[in-house]
């Protein structure tokens, strides 16, 4: 690309004239975003985040700089100025990290090597890719290993490309410019104007599409027809590769799939610029741009760079969920915009007023960084060569600004001595009174006005989630009129409205409460007043001091009215409460009751620090996986394939939490819900995974605990995950090796997305079936969950049989079609649904088969299979669905994450369905 800008803001003209601007210019950002300038005085080109969170920035003349935290390290990490030709658009152009960087410390750089510095004609240079080793926080230049020397450059300084990234397949992809010679782009005899694919040692993979057709290092070519692919981005998880290519009249985002078998692709340059026109001749393997815009209506100059918004560890500054998966890209004309890879035809505005933005990058914590090159205007050799006005910026989601005040958005309510003041919420707000959803300050609550000389009981310090700190279970131990609370974050404070603490006993609660039941009911009576005595009656009369004292849950088997009262010495007795229980059957429910879960120790956010062992989470009562009372076991009619492992599942709702039920689609979950999955193969305990919902119930975090060999406990798996090779014995006694993946924490949100409802398994169609509960009872799970008051409203038990339900893949009583569609719903629907991946089919069972796009459905990637379809009816070989389910190649297999073994039984049933063999 040419480093030019057609017009300059006044502040830059002042800088060029030698007058320093008074203040840093700021981009115009959408509401709720803020930016900070991190570094100035740079001659920048591109940047990449290291796996450890540091930012590596390439300066044009050969300096590799590092930003730690938000500070530029003064000393360059690597100085290649003696080797680099930085003339015009040449220079140190990109850096990337080895997939195994944490172990080997390898980084790769793309730079223009000046073989003869004394040659002023600029014809003694070529671009190269080299590997260096970081050790002890430093790079020894002597560790350089040149792994790829590109074709010699002419005296023209333009169109060097420079994109460099590893794909999902573990191969290194290199984007090269055609050195302003369009003919090179279509010539397989050189490496210019191409997308290259090489091994990390520089050797060439034998499955490259031109491996046999081209010669020597030209076999590295996987795509022709590029003009100047200035940068490369690869989406985590999917492996989708986008090249940001500077065209002639059009700027283009070109697509390549690194998560599939390598294809021979041609992007059409120099014969095609932008989208192909009517009847325009297209070369073999032609692929149109994923997105293109011209310099007029597109208001662009040069498409410099882009990155997918898939932060590895989203933090407080991360963008709202709707930005996840989007592709942000910058144009030298002064703006940053974004597209959705699933719907790339729609471009959305993001930032404007930037002085020549040349790169954008997504930080692991979810902030978006960009480089503002600034410098000398125009497209001369001098202006392209030098700049010391470049700066580095960081954009974060602020929700509207920095928090400046606190607000008690949910006030404490009047209560009895020792009982809950209700759910109190304190919001961090900006000057405009809007809650700052990115704020995570810790809020401390204390008594302010204290007329009764009481004590505040409960957890009084809570970290804000989405800008709001929520307090539940707080109580005051002495009566009084006109109490108030004070909330503070150390910078500001707010006082609550006044409330009274009555000298009374809290009314008892009878569970399950009034309702119609088809089986025996176990009654539990509780009071929020500590030490209260509970008395009850079953004869319809109000309880008195002579009535029986409640001590343990009791069962009733016929219509009964239960009345209860609570009292404590020194306090006024409560009002009488009652529950009218109508019982019309004798079928027991799966569990008798569901007491509040005591002792759970999982934080609301992973940043608060996770328990180091499974026993420390408080989910289980012992090492035998006996769940704590109130932790409910469940199963799924059609569970996701887990490499042949046996899976057990449990759920724990917060004390007052209830699920919003839906007979189709997904449930709406209360914040604080905890879901647990445990995996075993051949009685060998592997790991137990937890999914914790944040206070909104719409997102959260996941973690895995790996069992010790003696089963004494399970230890928190490192954030990056682990793998183990198991020796598994089959029924015949033969052993085989199988890799088991203990998932990285960040992998959870690759599937557990807001678009899929975050919680993937339990929903009406998966729970509408029988579960074998402890104690020998078997019951429909929806029936039991409703009886246990897990839903906001009790279900009509007679309606449950009419709800849709999935079936297991090995359920011989169900049709083959039902078994396959249930399997796809469980294993694929989290991504394959509207607004999910860019795939063209919908795996949800709720969608009629005719609308799913499965039978005869078009595919984005044919995997070089002629006539391929999602399912080619009658032809297994042309059915991509079967091919991907059977594959163990990381570039082809589905699901793409943590699966190491194909599901042979599911493949057999899928084959039957594709061939139309029988109904069952």
N, C-alpha and C positions, 0 to 999 in steps of 0.2 A: 504494500500500500504506500501511498504518498502521504507524508506527514504534513498536510496543509489544512488550512482553515480559511474559508472565503472571507469571513469578516470577524472582527475582534471586538470584544467589549472594551469600554473605555478604560477599565482598570488594567487590562493587559497592555493597552497602548501606552499607559503611563509607565508600566514596568519596562517595556521595550525602550522607552526614552530615557531610562535611567532613574525614574522616580518610583520608589517603592510604594505599592498600594498600601493604604492605611489599614485595611482589614481584609481577611481572606474572603473571596467571593464564595457564596454558598449556592448549591444547586437548589432548584425549586422541586420540592418533594411532595408527595401526597400527604394529606392530613394523617397524623399519627406516626410520622417518621421524622427522625432527626439525624444529623450527621456531625462528625467530628473530623477535623483535619489532623492526621497523624504525623506526617513528615513533609518537609519541603526541600527545595534545592536539589531536586533529583533530575536525572536524565533517563527516565523510566521507559520500559517497553512492556513487559508482561510480569505476572506474578503467579505463584502457586502456594497453597497451604500445605505444609508438611503434616504427616500423620500426628505429630506431637503438638499441633496447633500453632506452630510458628509460621510466619509468612516469609517466603523467599521471593525477593524482587530482583529482576534483571535490569541492570542499567546498561545502556546501549554500548558504551565503550568497553565493557568487559568486566564490570563489577557485579558480583552477586551479593546482595544486601539481605539482612535479616531483620525482621521486626518481631520482637518478643513482647508479649502483652500488647501494649500500644506505644512502644518506644522503638525507634530505629537504632539498632546497634551501630555505634560509630565506625568500628572497623569492619570492612567487607569480609565476608566469609571466604570468598574466592576472588582473586584478582587475575584476570586473563587479559589485561590490557596490552601486554606485550605480544599476544598472539592474535588478538581480535582485530579484524578489519571493520571499523565502525562507520565507514563512509556511507552516506546516503541512507538507504534502508537496511544496510547490513549491521551486524553487531552481535551481541549476546542476546538471543531472541527468545529463549524459553528454558524452563527448568521443570523437571518432574521427578517423582520419587518411585523407587522400586516397590513393587507390592510387598516385598519382604524387608522393607526399609528398617523396621524395628530391630531386625536381627543383623542385617548386613551393612546398613548405613549407606547404601548406594543411592546416588542421585545422578540424573542424566541432564545434560545441557545441550542445546542446539545453538551453535554459534558459527560465525563466518571466520574461517581460519585464513590469516594473511601469511602466505608462504614466503613472500618476499616483501617485507615492509618498505624496502627502498624503491619498489616499482610504483611510480606515481600514476601509471595508467590504470591502476585498479583492475588488472587482468591476471593477477597471481593469487586469486582467492577462490575458495570453495566453502560451501557450508558443510558442517560435519556434526555428528552426534558423538559425544564422549560421556564416559561414566567416571565419576569421582567417588571417593569414599570419605564419609564424615566419621571421624573418630575423636572421641573426647571433646566434642563441640567444635572441632576445627577440621579444615580440609587441607591435606598435603597435596599441592599441585602435582607431585610426583605420582600420585595414585591414578592419574588420568589414563584411561584406556579408551582409545578411539575405536568405536564399534561400527561406525558407518561414515565413509567419505562420499559426499555427493559430487555430482558432475561439476566440472570447473565452470566458474561464472565468466560472463563477458564483462565488458567495461560498463555495462548498464547496471546501475545500483538498485534498481527496483525489483519488486516481486520475488522476495526471498522465502515467503511462507514462514515457517518456523513453529507450527503446532507440534506438540509433543505430549503424548499421554499413553498410559497403559490401558488396554481394553479389558473387558470382563474375562476374555480368554487368556489373560496373562501375557499377551504380546504387546510390544511397543509399537505404537502408531506414530508416523511422522508425516506431516503435511509440508509439501515443498512447493515453492512458487516456480513459474516457468521463466523467470529472469527476463520478463518482457518479450519473450519469443513464443508466440502462441503455438507455433508448430511443435515445440517441445512437448506440449501438453498431451498430444496424441501419438507421440513417438515412444514406443516401448524400448527403444535403444538408449534411453537416458532416464535419470531419476527426477527430472524437473517437471513441475506441474502435475505431481502425482500424490496419491496417498500410499504410504509404504507401511508394511507390516513385517516386523522382524522379531527375533528372539532377543532376550535381554543381553545376550553376549554378542549380538550383531549377526549371528547366523540367520539363515532364512528358513522359515517353516516350510516343510515340504507340502503342506496342504494349501499354500497360497495358490490362487487360481491361475496365475501365469507361470507357475514354477517350471513347467515343462516347455512352455512356449517361448519365454524370454530367456536370456542368457545371463550368467554370472550374477552380479548383485541386482540386476534389473528384475530378477525373480522376486524381489521384495515388493514389487508393485501389486497393489490390489485394486487401485482405481486410477483412471486416467481423466484428463479433461479439466484440470484445475488451473485457475489463473494465479491467485495469490491467497491461499488458505492461511490467514494470519494466525489463527489459533485453533485449538482442538479442545473440546470438552466431552467427557464421558459421564453419563448418568450412573450413579451408584445403583446397584441392583439390576437394572435392565440392561446395562452395557450399551445403551444407545449413544452413538458418537455423533456429535455435531461439529462440522467445520464452519468457522466464520470466514467466509471467502469474499474478498474484495473483487468485484467484477468491473466491467467497463461501464455499462449504463445501469446495471442492476447490482445490488448487493444481495448475497445469497447465503442462506444457511443450508448446507449440504448434509445429508444423512448417510450414515453407515452403521451396520449392526455388528458390534463386537461380541454380542451374546449369541451369535449364530455362526454356522459354518461360513468361512470367508467366501465372498462372492466377487466376481469380476464386475466392476462397476465403471461406468463412464459418465462424467458429469457434463460433457458436451463442449467445453471450451476448446478452441476459439470459435467453433461454428455456431454454438448456442450460448447466448448471454441472457440469463434470466429464464423465465418459463418459456418452453418451446412454443413457437408460433404455429399457426395452422399449416399443415402439410410440410413442416420443416423436417428435413431428413435427420433422423436420429441414429447415432452410432450404436452398434451392438452393446447391450448392457447399460443403455442410457438410463439415468435416474434423474428425474426432475428435482429442483430444489424443494426441500421441506418447506421453506418460506423464502420469498424474494420480494424486494421492493426496489423501485427505480429512484433515480436521484431527484425526480420532480415531485410527483405526488407522494412518494415515500419520504420526502424531505430528508434525504440522507446524503452523505459524502463518501464514507468508507466504513464498512462493517469491520470493526477491529477485533472484537472478542466477545465471548459470552460464557456463561456457566449455568449449570442446572442448580436450582434451589432445592437441594436435598442435604441439609446440614446433618453432620454425623451425630452431634450431641447438642440439640437445640437448647439454648439457655434463655435467660430473661430477655435478651435483645432480639430473639428470633421473630421472624415475621409471622403474621397470622396464618392459620392453617391453609387458607385458600391459595397461598403462594407456593406451597410445597409441590415439587415436581415441575414447576414452571422454568422456562429458559430465559434468563436475563441477558440482553446483549447491548453493546454500546456502539454508537456511531460517532465517527470523528466530527460530525457536524454539531455535536454538543448535547446528545441525549442518551438515555438508557430506557429501553422498552422491554417488553416480555411477551412471550407466546406460550401457549400450552401445547406440548408435543402431541397430545391427543387431538388437538384442534388447531393446528399451526396457522390456519388461514386468518385467524383473528389476532391482531396485534394490539396490545394494551400499553398505554403510556405509563411511565414511572417517574423519570427525573429529566429535567431540562436545565439549560443555562450552565452547562459544564464546559470548560475551556478545553476542547479536544480530548474527550475520554478515550483512552486507548485500551483499557482492560477492566474486567469485572471478575470477582471471585467470591464464592460463598464460603464463609468461615465455618469451622466446625460448630461454633456456638449459634449460628444462624444469622449473624450480621452479614451485610453485603458490603464488600470493599470495592473501590474503584480507583483507577489511576487517572489523574488529570495531567496530560502531558504539557499543555500550554506551550511556552517557548516562542520561537520566531515564526511569524506567519509565512504563508506561501509554500511552494513546493520545490524550492531550489535545493541544490546539493547541500548548501550550508544549513538551511532550515531543517532539512531532514536529518542531518548529521548530528547537530548539537542542540541541547537544551539543558538549562540549569534551573528552569522554572517549574519543573514538574512537581506534583504533590500527590500524596496518598490520602484517601478519605475512607471513613468507615460509616456506613448507614445502619441504623438500628431502628427497631420498632419501639416507639416510645408511648404509643397510645395517645399522643397529643402533646408531649413535652415531659420535662422532669417533674416528679411529684413535688408540690409546694405546700400541700395541706392534707389533713386527714378529715374524713367525714364518717360519722357513725350512720351507716346506711341501713342497718337493722338494729333497732334499739333493744335494750334489755326489757323484759316484761316483768310485771309483778309476780311474785312467787311466794311459796311457803318457805319456812326455815329449812335449809339444806336441800332444796329442790332447784332444778335447773332454771336459770334466768332466760332460757330460750337460745336460739341460734343468733348470736350477736355477730355483726359484720362491720369491719372498719375498712374503708376504701382509701387508697392513695390517689390523690387527684391533682390535676394541674390547675392553673389559675382559672381556666374556663369551667371548672367544676366537673370535668369529665374524668372518669376513672382511667388511670394509666395501666393498661392491661399487661405491660411489660414489667411493672414494678414488683419487686420481690422482697422489699424491706421486712424486717421482723417487727411486729407490733406487740407491745406489752400493755396489758390492761391491769389496773389497780383500782381500789376503792378511792373515791374522791370525797364526797360527802358521806359521813359514816355515823349516822344518828344512833345506831344501836351498838356501837363499838364492836362490830362484827368482823369476821375474817372472810376473805374471798377464797373459796375452795375450787381447785381445778387447775388446768393448764392455762397459765396466764400469758405465755409468750408464744406467738404463732407467726410463721413466715407467710407473707402474702402470696397467693396464687392468682395469676391474672389480675394483679392489682388489688386484691381483696383478701384480708385476713379474717378467717372465720373461727369463732370461738363457740364451742358447744359444751354443755355440762358444767358451766360455772355456777356456783351457788354461794349464798351467804348464810352463815351459821347463827345469826342473831336477828331477832325481829326489829323492825324500825320503819319509820315513814320518812321518805325523801332521800333515799340512797342515790348516789350517782357514781358512774364509773369514769375513769380517765384513761384514755388510750394515747400512747406515745411511740414514736419511732426514733427518738433521740434527736430529732430535728424539729418536730412540731407535735402538738397534742390536740385532743378534742375531748370534750366532756359530754357524757350521755344525758338524755332526759332523765328526770327523777323517776324512781320506782319504789314500791313498798315491799317489804318482806313481812308477810303475815305470820302471826304466832299460831300457825295451824299445820295440820298434817296433810300432805298431798293426797288427793283422791287416788285410790288404787286403779290399776288397769287390769282388765280381765282379757286374757288371750285364749282362744282366738276371737272373742267378741261375738256379738249377735250375727246370726247367719243360718243358712241352710246347709246341712252336711249329709253325706251319704255313708258315713262310717262313724265309729266311736271317736269322741273328742276328748283330748287331754287338756285340762284347764290349768292355766298358770295365772296366779294373781301376784302383782308386784306393786310397790309404791316407791316413788322417788325419794321419800323422806327416809334417811338412814335410821335404822333401828325401830321403824314403825311396826306395830303389831297389826296383823291383818285378820279380820274375822269375816266369815261368810255364812250364807244360808242357801239351801236348795229347795226350800218349801214355799218360796214366793214372799216370805216375810222379811222385813228389814232386819239386818243383824244388830245384835246388842252385845253388851259385855259378857253375856252368857252363851253367845254363839261359838261354834268351833273356831279354833285358831288355825289359820292356814299355815302349813309348814312345807309341804311338797306338792307338786302337781298331782291331780287326781283325774280319773277318767269317768265320763258319763256315756251311756249308751242309748238313752232315750231323751225325748224332749225335756228340757230343763231350763228353768230360769235361775241364774246364779247372781246373787247379790253380795256385795262386799263393802267393807268400811275399814279405814285405817286410823290408828291412833297412836300417840306417843306421849309419855308422861311429860307434863309441862306444856303440851301443845293442845290446841283445840282439835277435836276429832274431825275427820274429813266428812264430806258428803257421801251418801250411799250411791254406789254405781251398780248397774246391773247389765247382764248379757242374756239375751233370749236365744237359746240354742235349739234349733229344730233338726232332729236327726231322723232321716228317712231310710237308712240302710245299715248294713253291718260290715261293710268292707273296710278294713283298716287302711289308714293312710300310711305312706311310706315311713314317716317319722312321727313321733308323738307330739313334739313341740320343738320350738327353735328359740332358746334363750339368747340374750345378747352375748356376743363373743367377748370374752374377757382376755386381756393380755396381748392383743395384737400389737406388734411393734414395727410396723412398716410405715415409713414416712410418706407424706403426701407427695413429695417430689424426690427423685433420685439424688438430686444435688444435696439433700439434707443428710445423706449418708445412709447406706443400706446396711442391715445387719450382716455380720461376717459369716454367720452360719444359719442353716435352716432352723435349727432349734431356737435361735434367738429371735426369729420372726414371730413366735408365739402362735403359729397356725396349728401345730400338732401338739398333742399331749405327751407323746413319747416317741421313741425312735421307730416304733412299729407303724407309724403313720396313722395313729388314732387321732382323728380330728378333734379339736376342742369343741365342747358343746356349742351349738349354734353355727358351726361350719358344716354346710350341707353338701353331701356328695351328689354328683350328678353324672350323667353319661349323655352321649349324642347318638342319635339314630345312625348317622353316617359321619363318623369322625374323620378328620384329616389324616392322610397317610403319614406314618411316623417311622419309616424304614423298618417296619415289622415289629415295632415296640408295642408292648401292652401299655395302655394309657389309663390312668385314673384321674378323676377331676373332682374339684370341690369349689364352693363359692361361699364367701362371707360378706354379708351386707352390713353397713354401719347400723348402729342401734335404731335410728329412726328412718333409715333409708328404705325406700320401696321402689320397685321396678315399674315403669310405665309399660304396660303390656300392649303388644300388637300381634294380631294373628298372622300378619304377613310382614315382610321386611324385618327391620331390626327393632329390638327393645330400646327404650331410653333408660339409662342407668343412673342410679344415685352416685354422687361423688363419694369416694372412699371405698367403693366396692373392691374386693380382692378376689381374683380368680386364680386357681392353682391347677397345674397339670404335673403329673408324675409319670416317668417313663422307665420301663424295665424291658430287658430282653433276656429270655431264658432264666428268669428269676434273678438276674443281675440288675441291681438298682443302678441307674445311670444318672439322671438328674431330675430335679423338681423345679418347675418354673412358676414364677408368680407374675401376674399382671395387675397393677395397681392403678385405679382410676383417680385422677386428680379431683379437686373439689367441684369442677364443672360436670364431671361424669362423661366428658366427651373426648378426653385424651388422658395420658398418663405415662407410665413407664413399665418396662419388663425387666426381669432379672432371672438368672438361672443359678441353681445350687447343685454342685457336682458331688455325688455320694462318695464317701471314703470306702476303701476296699472292705473294711470290717463293718460297714453300715452303722457306725456309731453316730455319724452326723453327715451333713452335706455342707460343702464350703462354697461361698459366693464365687462364681466364675468370673475371671477378669473381664474387664469391660470389652476387650477385643475378642473374647470367646476362646474356645479351645477345641481340639480334635483328639480322638483316640481311636486306635485300631483295635477292634474287638475280635476275639476268637469265639465264634458262635457255633454250637453243635446243633445239627439238624435232628430230625426224628430218627434217622438211621444211624446216628452216632458219628457221622462225618463232621469235621469242623471246617469252617470257612472264615476268612477274614472280612470284616466289615468296618468301615469308618463310621464313627458316630460324631456328630457335630454338637458341641455345647455352644449354643448361639451367642454371638456378640450382642451386647445390650442394644446397640443401634439398629440391629436387624429387626427387632420387634416392630418398630414403626414403619418398616418397609411393607409389611402386610397389614398391621393394625393401624389403618389409616382412618382419619375422620370421615372420609368418603364412604368407607365400609362400616361406619358405626363404631370403630375402634375395637369393640368386643366382637369377636368373629364367630365363636361356636354357639353358645346358647341363644336360641331364638325359638319361636313357637314351633316351627316345622322340625327342628332338631330335638326339642324336648317332648314333643307329642309322641311319647312312647314309654314303655315300661323300664323301670330301673330297679335292680335288686339292691335294696337297702340293707344296712347292717341289722342283724337280728332276724333275718329270714323273710322279711316282707318284700313284696314286689308291687309297685304301683305306678300308674301313669304320672310322670313327673309334673306336668302342668297341674294335675289335680292336687298333688302333694304341695307344690309351691304355693298354690292358691290357699290351701288350708293353713300353711305356715305363715300366711300374711306377708309373702314376699312381693306381691303385686299391690299397686296402689288401690285397686278395686278387686274384690273377689270375683273369680270367674264363675260363670254359669256352668256347672259341671256337665250338664247335659249337652252343652255346645262343643265340648272339647273334641268329641269324636268327629265332628264336622270340619275341624281345622286340617289344613294340609299337613303332611308329614313326609320326611325323607325316609329312605330305607337303606340298609347296609348293602354293600356291594356283593356280599355273599348270601343275601336273603333270597333263597330259592323260591319262596312263596310270592315274590314280587316280579313284575315284568322286567325284562332286560332293560327296557327303556327307562323305567323308574329307577333302577339300580344305577345306571350310568349317569342320569341327570342328577340324582342325589349326590353321587360321588363328585361330579363337577361343581356342584353347589358348595360342597364342603371344602374342596381343594383349590378351586380356581376363582370363585366369585368375589373374593376380596379385592382382586385386581380387575378381573374381566367383568366389568359392569360399566354403566354410563359414568363418564368422568374418571374412569380408572386408567388403564393403560391405553395405548393407541391401538390395541387389537380390535378387530371388527366383530367381536361376538360377545354375548352376555351369558355368563354361566349361572345366573341366579334361577333357582327353581320357580320363583314367583313369576318369572317371565315365561309365557307360553313357548313351547318348542318352536312354533312357527315364527316367533319373533326373536329367537335367540341368535340367529345367524350362524348356527352350527352346521346344519346339513347343507352342504354345497357352499359354505361360507368362504369368502375370499380371505387370503392371508397376506400379511405384510411381507413376509419372507418365505419364499417357497422352499428354502433349503436345497435348491438346485433339483427339486423334484418336479418334473414336467406335469402340468395339470393338477398341481397340488391344491387341496381345499382344506378347510378346517376338518370336516369329515366328508370324504368322497364316498358316497353311498355305494356299497358293494366292492370297494377297493381299499383295503387296509394300507397298501403300499403308498397310496397317494393321499392318505389322511394324515395331515400334519399333527393333529391331536394325538393320535396313536404314536407317531414318531417321537414327539417330544416327551410323552409319558414314558416311553421305553428307553430313552437316551439317558446316559450317565455323563455325557459331555457337558461341561459348564456352559458351553456356548449354545446348547440346544435344549437341555432338559427343562421340563416344567413339572412341578413348581421349581423355580430357579434357586431357592435358598434352602440350605440345611438338608436337602434330600441327597442321599448317596446310593440308595437301592431302589430300583423300579418296583412297582407294585404288580407282581406277576398275576395275581388273581384279578385285579382290576383290568389289566390289559386283556386278559382272556375274555372277560365279559364285554369289554369295549369292542373286541374283534367280533364277537357274536352280534352286537348291535349294528356295527358297520356292515356286516354281511347280511343282516336281516334274518338271522337264524333263530326262529322260534319266538315265542312271546315271553318265555322265562329262561 
